[in-house]
C-alpha cells in the first residue's frame, strides 16, 4: 500500500509539472500572474519555517528555535553575511538549550 501511495504521489507531481509547462506564454507574461508566481515560493518557505520553529507535534511552543529565528531576522536586517546569520542563530539556539 505504501508503494502505491508513492507511485500516485510521483504521478501527481509529474502531471503538475507537465501542467505548468503547458501554460501558454501569453498567460505567464501578465503582470499579476508573474507577481503571484514570484511570491508563491516565498509564502511556502515562510509557512514551512513557521511550522518548524513554532510547533512540536500538535503543540505551539516558544523555545530556543524562536529566539534563533529572531536573531537571524535581526542579522538579516543588518545585512550580515549569510554564514554569520546561520552561525549566529545556531549559537543562540545552542546557548539557550544549555540553560
C-alpha positions in Angstrom: 0.0 0.0 0.0 2.9 2.4 0.8 4.4 1.9 -2.7 1.1 2.6 -4.3 0.9 5.9 -2.4 4.4 6.8 -3.5 3.6 6.0 -7.1 0.4 8.0 -7.1 2.2 11.0 -5.5 5.0 10.7 -8.1 2.5 10.6 -10.9 0.7 13.6 -9.4 3.9 15.6 -9.2 4.8 14.8 -12.8 1.3 15.8 -14.0 1.5 19.0 -12.0 4.9 19.8 -13.6 3.6 18.9 -17.0 0.5 21.2 -16.5 2.8 24.1 -15.5 4.9 23.6 -18.7 1.9 23.6 -20.9 0.6 27.0 -19.8 0.7 29.4 -22.8 3.4 32.1 -22.7 0.8 34.8 -23.0 -0.7 33.9 -19.6 2.7 33.9 -18.0 3.5 37.4 -19.3 0.7 39.1 -17.5 2.0 41.2 -14.6 -0.4 39.8 -12.0 0.5 36.2 -12.9 4.2 37.0 -12.9 4.0 38.7 -9.5 2.0 35.8 -7.9 4.4 33.2 -9.4 7.3 35.2 -7.8 5.7 35.3 -4.4 4.4 31.7 -4.0 7.8 30.2 -3.2 8.4 32.9 -0.5 5.0 32.2 1.1 5.6 28.4 1.0 9.0 28.8 2.6 7.7 31.1 5.3 5.0 28.6 6.1 7.5 25.8 6.4 9.7 27.9 8.6 6.8 28.8 10.9 5.7 25.2 11.3 9.3 24.0 12.1 10.0 26.8 14.5 6.8 27.3 16.4 5.4 23.7 16.7 6.4 20.4 18.4 3.9 17.8 17.3 0.4 19.3 17.7 1.5 21.9 20.2 2.6 25.5 19.7 5.9 26.3 21.5 8.3 29.1 22.1 11.7 27.8 22.7 15.3 28.2 21.5 14.3 27.9 17.9 12.1 31.1 18.1 15.0 33.0 19.7 17.3 31.8 17.0 14.9 32.8 14.3 14.6 36.3 15.9 18.4 36.6 15.9 18.6 35.5 12.3 16.0 38.1 11.3 17.9 40.9 13.1 21.2 39.8 11.4 19.5 39.8 8.0 18.1 43.3 8.6 21.6 44.4 9.5 22.7 42.9 6.1 25.1 40.4 7.8 26.7 37.8 5.5 24.7 34.5 5.2 27.2 32.5 7.2 27.1 35.0 10.0 23.4 34.7 10.1 23.4 30.9 10.2 26.2 30.7 12.8 24.7 33.5 14.9 21.3 31.7 15.0 22.9 28.4 15.7 24.9 29.9 18.6 21.9 31.5 20.2 19.9 28.2 20.0 22.8 26.2 21.4 23.4 28.6 24.3 19.7 28.7 25.2 19.4 24.9 25.1 22.4 24.7 27.5 20.5 26.7 30.1 
